[in-house]
Amino acid sequence: MNYDNISTYYFDSSSNARLVRYDVVKINEDKIIVKAFDQQQKDIAPPNVVVEVGNLVITKEQYSKDYGLGGRQTSIRDRMAPSFGGYVLEKCQEHRNLLDN
């Protein structure tokens, strides 16, 4: 299968300025796969060796569940839910922050 709807993002964390690459691959309207690559994995890998450090599968079903979308509204929210694309970027940032722990 050939996927041509791919975006690349780089994230750092609040405690580490090292950039980690995230390739966001749109499989279909409801599913996105994110591949995370780093040039070093917690100083284990030699510098300049690209290592896959994560593989995230993100679905609209998961997004709806996390933000309580669909069905009846049970409470008033103090902020709007992000778009699905914004949700994907939030998950990438969460993953990046975990790499420093």
N, C-alpha and C positions, 0 to 999 in steps of 0.2 A: 504494500500500500504506500502511496506517496502522499505526504502531507505538506501543503504549501502555506498554510496559515500558521506561521511561526513568528513569535516575537522574542527578542532577547533583552533581558534586563540585568542590571548589576546592582547588588545590594551590599551595604555595609551594615554594621550594628552600632549601637550606642557605645559599646566597649571596645570595638576593634574596627579600624578603618579599612582593613583588607576587603577587597571587593570579591564577591562570589557571583558567578554567572548563573542565571536562571533562564533556560530555554522553555518558553510556554508554547505548547503544541495543541492547537484546537483540533480535537478528534471529530466532534460534531457539536451541535448547538448545546448539548447537555453535558459534555464531558471534555475536560482539559487535562493533559498530562504535562507535568513540569519536571524537567531534568535539571538538577543542580550540579554545577561543576566548580571545583576549586583547584588552585594551583598547588596548594599544600593542605594537608589535613591534620591540623593541630600539631604542626612541626614533625609529623611522622614521615610524610612523603618528601622526597628531595625537591628543592625548589624547581619550578617550571615544569613539573610533571602534573598534567591535568588528571584529576581524579573525580569520578562521579561520587558526590557525597549525599545525594538525595534523589528520590523519585516520588513525586506527589501525584496522586490522582484526585482531581477536584471535580465534583459534579454539582449541577444545579439543585439536585435533591438535597445534598449536604448543605449547600448555601441556604436553601429555604428552611431547612431544619434549624440551622444555627441562628438564623435571624427571625424565626417564627413567622415566615411568610406563607400566605395561602391559608385558607380556612378563616375562622372567625378571629377578629382582633380581640385579645383578652386584656390588653393594657395599653396605656398611652406611652409612647416612646419619647425620650428626650432628644433622640437623634435619629436621622433617617438611616436605613440600611444602605450600604454601598451598592453600586451596581455589581453585577456578577464579575466583570473585569476588575473592579476595585477589590472585590473579595479575594480573587486570585492573587493579587499583589499583596494583600494583607497576609495571606497564608505563606507567601514567599518570604516576607519580612519576618514572620514568626519562626519559620524554619531557619533563616539566617541567624536570628538571635540565639537559637538553640545550639548552633555550631560553636559558640564561644563558651558554653557551659561545660 
